[in-house]
């Protein structure tokens, strides 16, 4: 017996599923609209809910390879030079200041 995850699209409901190897006393399930629930896919009642579109199988996640990190247009070691002109009123200043800033 395989279990599958479904999204429920019916009225608020509760059901007791028949006993199986995993649940020898049966299993009580609350079915809430919009919620996901894991149910046995070979159960007759579950199959009837799927046929009536009350249960929609949740797609299995697809394994993907991680994407390489995005590269910035500017290399991390690059520096830009910025020149500022200030009034030369203070003693010992020429009026121009060069500042290097890292990217």
N, C-alpha and C positions, 0 to 999 in steps of 0.2 A: 504494500500500500504506500503510494507516494503522496506526500502532502504538497499542496500548492497554495500560494497566497493569492487572495482575491480581494477586490473592492466590492462592497455590497451596495446595491442601488435599489433596494426595496423598502417596504415599510418596516418600522421598528418591530422586531420579532425575536423570539427565542425558540430554540429547537434542541431536542436531545437526539444526538446521532447514535446509531446502533453500535453495540460493542464491537471492538476489533482487537487485534493483538496488542496495540499500544494503549488502548483504553477498554479493559475488560468489562467495566461497568457502564459503558456508554460515555457520552460526553455532552455536557450542556454548553451550548454556544449562544451568545447574545449577538444578534445581527442588528447593527445600528447603521442607518443610512450614511454613506460616505466613508465608513470606516473600513480598515483592512482586517482580514481574518485569514488564518491558515486552516485549511480544511483538507480532508482526504479527497483526492480527485476521482477515486473509484467508488465513492458513495452514491447510491441512487438519488438521494434527496439533493445532494450537491450538484449532480449532473442535471437534475431538473431545474434548479435555480440558474445554472449556467445557460440552459436551453431557453429559459424565459428572460434572459438578459438581466437577471437580478444580481448575478455574480459575474464580475469581469476579471479575468486573470491579470495579475500584475506582471508586466514584462520582467523577465530575468535580466539582471544587470549584465551589461556587456563589458568584458575585460578589455581595457585599453592600455596601451603603453603610455607612460607619462611623457608629456611634451617637453621638449628642451626649453630651458629658461629663456625668456625673451631677452634679446640683446638691446642695449641702449645705443642710440645713434652716436653718442660720444663715448670714447673709451674712458674707463675709470681713472686712468692716469693723466688724462689731458687736463691742462690748465688753461684758463683764458686770462688774458691781461686786460685790465680795465684802467683807463687813464682819466683822472679827475683833475680839473683845473680849479684852483682855489685862489682867491685874492692874495697877493703877496704883501701882507701887512705885518706878519709876524717876523721877528728877527730870525735869520738863518733858514728861511724857507724860500724856495725858488718859485712857488706857485703851481707846480705840477707834481702830482703824486701818482705813482704806478702801484696798482694792487693786483696780486695774483689770486685768483679764486679757483678752487678745485671743482670739477664737474660732479 
